[in-house]
Amino acid sequence: MRYYVIAGEASGDLHASNLIRELVNLDRDSVVRGFGGDLLERAGMQLVKHYREMAFMGFVPVLMNIRTIQRNMKICERDLVNFDPDVLILVDYPGFNLRMAEFAKSRGIRTYYYISPKIWAWKQKRIEKIRAFVDEMFTILPFETEFYNRHNYPVHYVGNPVLDALLAGPEKISFSQFCKENQLTEEPVIALLPGSRLQEIRSLLPRMLQAASAFETHQIIITAAPNIEEEVYTKLTEGYKATLVRGKTYEVLQQAEVAVLASGTVSLEAGIIGCPQIVGYRMAGGMLTEVLGHIIIKVKWASLVNLVLGREAVRELLQMRYSVENIRNELNRILNDGDYRDQITKSYEELRQKLGAPGASRKAAVLMIQKLHQKV
């Protein structure tokens, strides 16, 4: 069969690549094409456009790049028609992907959504578009099933692909070996993970660095996003003692005493690995964005750890609360209050139980092929 995939960011590229690998193993006659990144290309997808040309997030960046976004949509529409797939597989990235779902519907192309857009958090009216244009939804978070049930839209919960990615990832090595392999000292590690988009890195990293630099007995490691040039980090880290590590997010989280990270999939990854974390986010717009966020966003928490557990198990510092002082205070508490640290790690045990067993990628692939054959 012919599969067209659209993943618009790093985490989507990772999880979609695992899905495609399973689809290719199950369907030996498969041909895969689409928008994504290096991991999808290595999994066997014919790459039309890299997500580094698509990763715009927030009111201001989207407005500033609206012509690029519209141009990418037109390219995608033409390529989709020319490829004529058996199914379009969308991965999160709702602003772009729901437009493509509508277009595919108009052309009679079946559409599957793998990794639901976070409509339970904001823009819940998007359920109408999903109901109208998406044939099957494959979800990865337990609470999403309940959300969609409330809106009379049946979904397939397949488990969480982060578990698959971690299972396929590197085994934990000794701290000494980790330091040796990455030319580090053997001081304990504070990890900074400022996201995968240029806008969020520029917004989040300076405050992370300023807060973490107060802990002189620790070394700072920054994980670099695969699509961001090194010079971006070089400029932002000028004047700070910090080491940039690329392509080793899981290894860094395995070794760090604490991580300060951007809200997103990495929060869940840190929780499953067991690294105490501080979740931060700050979009352009200052107080205006803060006010609009309270009006628009419909969930109590931003972190996936907190959302799955239904409580604030890890501290969230969002918008105006994302300050150097608040980050530094939380770092101090995690590093120096043993009871508080234990409380976080015990919450992670509950998180793993709620997510269930690995195997999401294969389960989703099997279901997709079954559904496709039912429609043939």
ZAMARGU-4260 file (C-alpha; in steps of 0.2 Angstrom, whole numbers, plus 5000, padded with zeros to 4 digits):
<rodrens>
0) 5000/5000/5000 | 5005/5018/4998 | 5006/5029/5014 | 5008/5048/5015 | 5014/5054/5032
5) 5015/5072/5038 | 5025/5075/5054 | 5030/5093/5058 | 5042/5093/5072 | 5056/5082/5080
10) 5045/5071/5092 | 5033/5068/5078 | 5047/5063/5067 | 5053/5051/5080 | 5037/5042/5084
15) 5031/5042/5066 | 5048/5034/5061 | 5044/5020/5073 | 5027/5018/5066 | 5033/5017/5048
20) 5046/5005/5052 | 5032/4993/5059 | 5021/4996/5044 | 5035/4992/5032 | 5039/4976/5041
25) 5021/4971/5040 | 5017/4977/5023 | 5032/4972/5011 | 5024/4981/4996 | 5023/4998/5005
30) 5028/5014/4998 | 5030/5029/5010 | 5031/5047/5006 | 5028/5063/5015 | 5034/5078/5026
35) 5045/5074/5041 | 5063/5073/5046 | 5079/5063/5046 | 5072/5048/5056 | 5057/5046/5045
40) 5069/5046/5030 | 5080/5033/5038 | 5065/5022/5041 | 5061/5022/5022 | 5051/5037/5019
45) 5053/5047/5003 | 5056/5065/5011 | 5047/5079/5002 | 5050/5093/5015 | 5060/5093/5031
50) 5051/5099/5047 | 5064/5112/5050 | 5055/5122/5037 | 5039/5120/5046 | 5041/5122/5064
55) 5032/5138/5069 | 5023/5139/5085 | 5015/5153/5095 | 5004/5168/5089 | 5018/5179/5083
60) 5029/5167/5074 | 5015/5160/5065 | 5009/5177/5059 | 5027/5181/5054 | 5028/5166/5044
65) 5011/5164/5037 | 5017/5165/5018 | 5029/5151/5021 | 5016/5140/5030 | 5003/5143/5015
70) 5017/5139/5003 | 5021/5123/5012 | 5002/5118/5012 | 5001/5121/4993 | 5017/5110/4990
75) 5009/5096/5001 | 4992/5097/4992 | 5000/5095/4975 | 5012/5081/4981 | 4998/5072/4989
80) 4987/5072/4973 | 5002/5066/4963 | 5007/5052/4975 | 4988/5046/4977 | 4991/5036/4993
85) 4979/5023/5000 | 4980/5033/5017 | 4986/5049/5023 | 4994/5047/5041 | 4994/5064/5051
90) 5005/5065/5066 | 5000/5079/5079 | 5004/5096/5071 | 4986/5102/5070 | 4986/5119/5062
95) 4994/5111/5046 | 4987/5093/5047 | 4969/5097/5049 | 4970/5108/5034 | 4978/5093/5025
100) 4964/5081/5032 | 4951/5092/5024 | 4959/5093/5008 | 4962/5074/5008 | 4943/5071/5012
105) 4939/5082/4997 | 4949/5071/4986 | 4943/5054/4993 | 4959/5050/5002 | 4957/5040/5018
110) 4965/5049/5033 | 4971/5042/5049 | 4978/5053/5064 | 4992/5045/5074 | 4995/5055/5090
115) 4980/5066/5093 | 4982/5085/5092 | 4980/5092/5110 | 4962/5098/5107 | 4958/5093/5125
120) 4970/5108/5130 | 4964/5121/5118 | 4953/5124/5102 | 4941/5110/5107 | 4930/5115/5093
125) 4943/5106/5082 | 4934/5090/5086 | 4921/5095/5073 | 4935/5095/5060 | 4942/5078/5066
130) 4924/5071/5066 | 4921/5077/5048 | 4938/5074/5040 | 4948/5060/5050 | 4942/5042/5047
135) 4952/5034/5062 | 4961/5042/5077 | 4975/5032/5086 | 4978/5040/5103 | 4993/5038/5114
140) 4987/5045/5131 | 4975/5037/5143 | 4964/5052/5146 | 4962/5056/5128 | 4950/5041/5126
145) 4939/5048/5139 | 4939/5065/5131 | 4934/5059/5114 | 4921/5048/5121 | 4913/5063/5129
150) 4912/5070/5111 | 4905/5054/5104 | 4920/5051/5093 | 4927/5033/5095 | 4946/5031/5095
155) 4959/5018/5096 | 4971/5019/5112 | 4987/5010/5107 | 4998/5014/5121 | 5012/5027/5122
160) 5026/5026/5109 | 5038/5035/5121 | 5040/5018/5129 | 5045/5010/5113 | 5057/5023/5109
165) 5065/5021/5126 | 5065/5002/5125 | 5074/5004/5108 | 5086/5017/5115 | 5103/5016/5124
170) 5105/5006/5140 | 5111/5016/5154 | 5130/5017/5156 | 5140/5022/5172 | 5142/5040/5175
175) 5161/5040/5173 | 5159/5032/5156 | 5146/5044/5151 | 5158/5059/5156 | 5172/5051/5147
180) 5163/5048/5131 | 5157/5066/5130 | 5173/5075/5137 | 5164/5080/5153 | 5170/5083/5170
185) 5163/5071/5184 | 5153/5085/5192 | 5134/5081/5194 | 5124/5086/5179 | 5110/5099/5177
190) 5102/5096/5160 | 5094/5110/5150 | 5082/5104/5136 | 5075/5120/5128 | 5065/5112/5114
195) 5067/5109/5096 | 5060/5125/5088 | 5071/5140/5086 | 5059/5152/5093 | 5057/5142/5109
200) 5075/5139/5111 | 5079/5158/5110 | 5065/5161/5123 | 5069/5148/5135 | 5087/5144/5136
205) 5094/5161/5142 | 5084/5160/5158 | 5088/5142/5160 | 5106/5146/5159 | 5106/5160/5171
210) 5097/5150/5184 | 5107/5134/5182 | 5124/5144/5183 | 5121/5148/5201 | 5125/5130/5206
215) 5144/5130/5204 | 5146/5112/5210 | 5136/5106/5195 | 5140/5105/5176 | 5127/5111/5164
220) 5123/5101/5149 | 5112/5107/5135 | 5104/5095/5123 | 5104/5101/5105 | 5089/5099/5093
225) 5094/5090/5077 | 5087/5103/5066 | 5095/5118/5075 | 5113/5124/5069 | 5126/5125/5083
230) 5129/5143/5081 | 5112/5147/5088 | 5118/5138/5104 | 5135/5146/5103 | 5128/5164/5103
235) 5115/5160/5117 | 5128/5152/5129 | 5141/5165/5127 | 5148/5169/5144 | 5142/5153/5152
240) 5151/5137/5156 | 5140/5124/5147 | 5142/5109/5136 | 5132/5106/5121 | 5127/5087/5118
245) 5119/5082/5101 | 5109/5067/5098 | 5109/5060/5116 | 5094/5066/5125 | 5090/5050/5133
250) 5108/5047/5139 | 5108/5065/5146 | 5092/5062/5156 | 5098/5045/5162 | 5113/5054/5170
255) 5106/5071/5176 | 5102/5075/5194 | 5088/5087/5187 | 5082/5093/5170 | 5075/5110/5166
260) 5065/5107/5150 | 5052/5114/5138 | 5034/5108/5140 | 5031/5094/5127 | 5035/5075/5124
265) 5052/5077/5133 | 5043/5079/5150 | 5035/5062/5148 | 5052/5055/5142 | 5060/5062/5158
270) 5047/5055/5169 | 5048/5037/5162 | 5067/5038/5163 | 5066/5044/5181 | 5074/5061/5180
275) 5067/5075/5192 | 5061/5089/5181 | 5055/5107/5180 | 5044/5111/5166 | 5044/5128/5158
280) 5037/5138/5143 | 5036/5156/5138 | 5029/5161/5121 | 5031/5179/5113 | 5018/5191/5119
285) 5021/5193/5137 | 5006/5198/5148 | 4994/5197/5133 | 4999/5179/5129 | 4997/5175/5148
290) 4979/5182/5148 | 4974/5174/5132 | 4981/5158/5138 | 4970/5158/5153 | 4955/5161/5142
295) 4959/5148/5128 | 4968/5134/5137 | 4955/5121/5145 | 4967/5110/5155 | 4974/5113/5172
300) 4992/5108/5168 | 5004/5109/5153 | 5016/5094/5157 | 5011/5077/5151 | 5017/5070/5167
305) 5004/5080/5177 | 4990/5078/5164 | 4992/5059/5165 | 4993/5058/5184 | 4979/5072/5186
310) 4989/5082/5198 | 5005/5093/5199 | 5018/5080/5202 | 5032/5091/5193 | 5033/5110/5194
315) 5027/5120/5180 | 5033/5137/5177 | 5024/5145/5162 | 5023/5162/5154 | 5026/5176/5168
320) 5031/5162/5181 | 5045/5157/5170 | 5058/5168/5178 | 5076/5165/5183 | 5072/5166/5201
325) 5058/5153/5200 | 5068/5141/5190 | 5083/5143/5203 | 5072/5141/5218 | 5065/5125/5211
330) 5082/5119/5206 | 5088/5122/5224 | 5073/5112/5231 | 5075/5097/5220 | 5094/5096/5222
335) 5094/5099/5241 | 5078/5093/5248 | 5078/5074/5248 | 5060/5071/5253 | 5054/5083/5239
340) 5065/5073/5226 | 5058/5056/5232 | 5041/5063/5230 | 5044/5067/5212 | 5052/5050/5208
345) 5038/5040/5217 | 5026/5049/5206 | 5035/5043/5191 | 5032/5025/5196 | 5013/5028/5196
350) 5016/5037/5179 | 5024/5021/5171 | 5009/5010/5178 | 4996/5022/5170 | 5005/5022/5153
355) 5005/5003/5152 | 5016/4991/5142 | 5027/4996/5127 | 5022/4991/5109 | 5012/5006/5104
360) 5020/5008/5087 | 5017/4990/5082 | 4999/4990/5089 | 4995/5005/5079 | 5003/4998/5063
365) 4993/4982/5064 | 4977/4991/5067 | 4980/5003/5053 | 4983/4989/5040 | 4967/4980/5047
370) 4957/4995/5044 | 4964/4998/5027 | 4960/4980/5021 | 4942/4982/5028 | 4939/4997/5017
375) 4947/4989/5001
</rodrens>
